[in-house]
Amino acid sequence: MNNVSTNEEAASGRRGRGRRPAAEVRAAVLAAAGRILLRDGMQAVTFDRVAMEAGSSKTTLYKWWPSPGVLAAEAYFARSERALEFPDTGDLRADLISQLRAFVRWLKDDGADKPMSEIVGAAQMDPVLAHAWSESYALPRRELARQRLRRAQEQGQLRADADLDIIVDQLWGACYHRLLVLRVPFDDSIVERLVDHALHGSAPAAGR
C-alpha cells in the first residue's frame, strides 16, 4: 500500500490530526466515491471531486487507481457489501429469497441500477475497467453465492451433481438481463418465483 502524499500529510496536519493512516484514507476515498456514484452517476466520479469530498489529495488517488472508472467499480462493491451480505440460517430457500430481495431492492430502491448500468456499459470498451469490475465486484459476489450453495449441497439440500454456477446465473443473471438487456421494469415481487424455478425447475411434480 502506498503512503499518502506530502500534500495530504500537510492538509491533515492543518486539521490537527497528523498524518492519517493509509487504510483510513482509502476508506474515506471509497466512501466518498460511493456517495457520488449513487447520487450523481459514474460521470460525476472524478479524481478532483472525490479528493475534495474525501479530504484527500488527487495525487494519492492517481497512485491507487488507474482511472476514475476503476475507482467507481471498487467503490460500488464497498458501498454494496453490507447491503448484500449473504445470510446462512440453514434454510436455503429462505436465504436465497432474502439475499436476492436485498439485491433487487439495492438496485431499484437504493438507486444502484443506474451506476451499475453505466459501469457495465463503460467496461465493454475499457478492458482495464472490465477487469476491475470483474475482480472487485462480479467475481467476489458470485463466489459468496457459490459458497452458500456449496454448504447447502454438503447438507443435502441440493443434489450432489447440481451445477452451482448455473443456479447463480438463473437467479442473479435474470435480474441483470432485465436491467441491462431488456430494460424492463421489475421489483422484488419476482424473487420467490426466481428462487423456486432455480431450485425446483419447471417440470410437473411427477416428472422432477
Secondary structure, 3 states (H helix, E strand, C coil): CCCCCHHHHHHHHHCCCCCCCHHHHHHHHHHHHHHHHHHHCHHHCCHHHHHHHHCCCHHHHHHHCCCHHHHHHHHHHHHHHCCCCCCCCCCHHHHHHHHHHHHHHHHHCCCCHHHHHHHHHHHCCCHHHHHHHHHHHHHHHHHHHHHHHHHHHHCCCCCCCCCHHHHHHHHHHHHHHHHHHHCCCCCHHHHHHHHHHHHHCCCCHHHC
